[in-house]
């Protein structure tokens, strides 16, 4: 059970990234091109089913390599298997590339998609080659029981895939560059995995060599039989999108793909948790009391499968409408119905996974082949028939019926192998889960009722509340002692990891400047992306609403700074007043009130209506002052002014291009021999000295340096303290 948890740690992250990728690609490519790529991926998945079943022998031999008397034989077999995976990948790449030439006219595509189809399927062939390399790498790591490394590789691969696709679509690239990046990310994951193998067990790393059939031959019967079972078991899940494309067109596969995305994520979680029971059942297969031990493992595996999949499928069914609204903008009837059906199919499939592993481990593979052969072919025909009659939802019904029949068959087969009764096994698996299941459902319903429909807050809150209610009630009412012990150990492990990670992060953050700089750069880039008039107005308006004078301009420190700015103006003009003055960002008029006595005419502007109302009230006795609404980002400056003042304004421009445009606009409003007074807040030294601080123009020091470097301006006076920078500039007279 502990290994099953570890085997899923990184999977949650990679699955979340895959889910995020769906609306990104759907929006960026459109339904038809995205459907074309889904169909191509389906052919990659189907092609992977025709690998000769070397995966299970590789895992078994690598796991037992330290117990073998002849380790060299295992190394030769693993090397031969690696080269077999490479050969199959190359052959599959060629076949898929040729297949694309014929399928391009069979998928009911529009002109653009039909033109791209051959290249897409050629890249799908390369994706198949990369998948084969990645599969072999992960098989070796799984055999070494380094589930932590397996999940690390999966996360790295998913992160590269999602980030690259997002950037390519954001930059305006089309389907082919996106697919090429997808292939490159998969290949990178295989390379990273091989680097880990080189450190963990160097003799097992991949080495290109001549294919040695003699090393593979004795493992082929077991491998082929296992592969047949896996092919038939996966055919319903993998072939359905391609069947929908062939029968209804590539656009029709989109609702099915949307509906199956979350159920498939649960299926993978359940499958990865049950995979760890194969070596356990294999280990006891030859023991004297193997039937008793296998029965215990089978009962535990069924219990573990139900413990995991019951709350996940239950919550998914409850939050499905809100989830689809938050995810893709609407809860259409067809994807919603498909999601319900496939969630039920996933729960039933989980009941058949562990029995299948037990049948494998006890070498009863012949019976398993017979079961899946009959049920698989029958199910495929049923899926096609229901697809023609009912559309994509009918195909989902076919998958559900297939999962019910195959799971029942494997339950009876495994029970027969170890002398158990199926009702007893199911009673043990479900015992004590009624109250936790009801608490889980009630919590999800309650949150979905209280939170606005279609929001991620409601979806995440419902899932979190349901999971918490399920875990709490299970721990106190239905869990066994070993399950409680595992929960306590997991909690302490998470707490230890969080505390250790926090201490390490704080230590590195204090000592390593690069990490501190990268941390602040991340938030600076977020500010760049959010930079807009609406965002800036929202911040300032919230500050003014919370209280008058939110920045304490009436306090002694700010008053001293204002007097210093006025002294700079008096010295530059020898006490003479300015004829026409523009103050940009007057806020509530604290500096305006002082500046008015030095101006014949003063126009004070701001983009906050609330601040302007308070400034008018403050300066009601100043007849020379006019107030107006003005947004420096979008509005033109109406005239030229002898003095332009911009105090604590320019730091609100987080995007460098917009800041430079604002500066050019201000400079253009100053006539020759006119003055520009700028004051702004200083940032931390890290902001003002980092290379990216200069590029992003963050902080008062960088802003004033930028203005001082303008060829039209010359510096008259500067002043600074720990918090602010002031600079007075004069525009040069034209020659």
Helices and strands as residue ranges (DSSP letters): H 2-6, H 9-29, H 31-48, H 54-63, H 71-103, H 111-143, H 147-170, H 175-200, G 202-204, H 213-248, G 250-252, H 253-284, H 290-328, H 333-361, H 365-390, H 392-418, H 422-430, H 434-450, H 456-473, I 474-478, H 481-511, H 513-530, H 533-546, H 556-573, E 578-584, H 590-595, G 596-598, E 599-606, H 609-618, E 625-629, E 641-647, G 650-652, H 656-668, E 670-681, H 685-689, H 691-696, H 700-708, E 713-720, E 724-731
